[in-house]
Amino acid sequence: MVVDPEDWAAIGQITKDVWRVAYGEPANLSEQEILDRLPQKYERLFPGPRPLKYEVVSASPFWAHQRTATHYREGRVILCGDSAHVSFLDCCSSS
C-alpha cells in the first residue's frame, strides 16, 4: 500500500514476475489520458534504479463510485460497515 494524498496505490504481486497496480487519477481524465500518464505515475510510485524496467501486459481503467445511506440510525436499527457504505465499480473497459 502506498499512502499519499496524490500518489496512493495498492500494489500486489500476482506471480514471480507479474504485479497488479491500482492507483488513483482525477475523475475527469479520459481512458487514453490515464494510459498516457501511466509511465509518469509508475516513476513516482516505484523505487529502484532508473529507468524502471517493466512491461504493461494489461491496463483497464475504471471509475469508482460510492453510495452511502442518507442516515445511519432509524429507531432501534443502526447501519454500519457495508450496510452504511456501499462501493461498486463501473467498469469502462474490458481490456
C-alpha atoms as one frame of an Amber mdcrd trajectory, in Angstrom:
protein
   0.000   0.000   0.000   1.215   3.471  -0.840  -0.447   6.135   1.287  -0.175
   9.587  -0.255  -2.783  12.288  -0.926  -1.996  12.303  -4.654   0.007   9.182
  -5.454  -1.800   6.473  -3.478  -1.775   2.889  -4.689  -2.454  -0.735  -3.863
   0.266  -2.917  -5.365   0.229  -6.694  -5.155   2.444  -9.430  -6.510   0.384
 -11.941  -8.526   3.221 -14.239  -9.634   7.024 -14.023  -9.516   7.036 -11.647
 -12.488   3.508 -10.194 -12.516   2.279  -7.356 -10.313  -1.146  -5.713 -10.119
  -1.177  -1.958  -9.564  -4.307   0.016  -8.646  -3.916   3.770  -8.213  -5.949
   6.942  -8.435  -6.231   9.516 -11.178  -8.500  12.560 -11.487 -12.044  11.537
 -12.495 -12.190  13.992 -15.412  -9.462  12.224 -17.435 -10.302  10.118 -20.470
  -9.206   6.497 -20.699  -6.449   7.470 -23.159  -5.197  10.260 -20.886  -4.988
   7.790 -17.989  -2.989   5.335 -20.101  -0.712   8.136 -21.366   0.037   9.199
 -17.757   0.836   5.643 -16.587   4.658   5.835 -17.072   4.912   9.069 -15.053
   2.742   7.571 -12.298   4.923   4.453 -12.122   8.033   6.647 -11.884   6.579
   8.286  -8.762   5.239   5.060  -7.226   8.088   2.586  -7.659  11.538   2.642
  -6.089  14.633   1.321  -7.774  17.202   2.246 -10.368  16.138   4.340 -13.305
  14.971   3.850 -15.912  12.410   1.422 -14.494  12.197  -1.834 -16.423   8.652
  -3.151 -16.803   6.152  -4.273 -19.416   2.479  -3.341 -19.171   0.621  -6.534
 -20.057  -2.889  -5.232 -19.489  -4.467  -1.962 -18.389  -8.132  -1.442 -17.557
  -9.020   1.997 -16.260 -12.208   2.095 -14.212 -14.148   4.726 -12.351 -15.062
   4.029  -8.739 -18.369   5.326  -7.414 -19.638   5.460  -3.860 -23.094   5.313
  -2.313 -23.867   5.977   1.325 -27.066   5.811   3.342 -28.797   9.145   3.905
 -28.829   8.400   7.642 -27.374   5.581   9.737 -29.910   5.261  12.518 -33.655
   4.751  12.371 -35.199   3.951  15.745 -33.522   0.806  17.089 -31.825  -0.012
  13.766 -28.245   1.133  13.105 -26.475   0.690   9.780 -22.731   0.066   9.932
 -19.956  -1.329   7.775 -21.007  -2.258   4.236 -24.660  -1.713   5.150 -23.992
   2.011   5.538 -21.275   2.432   2.929 -21.579   0.608  -0.372 -18.945   0.876
  -3.109 -19.233  -0.534  -6.588 -17.169  -0.308  -9.733 -18.455   0.902 -13.058
 -16.002  -0.690 -15.439 -15.421   1.235 -18.641 -13.080  -1.187 -20.363 -12.715
  -4.939 -20.643  -9.117  -4.937 -21.895
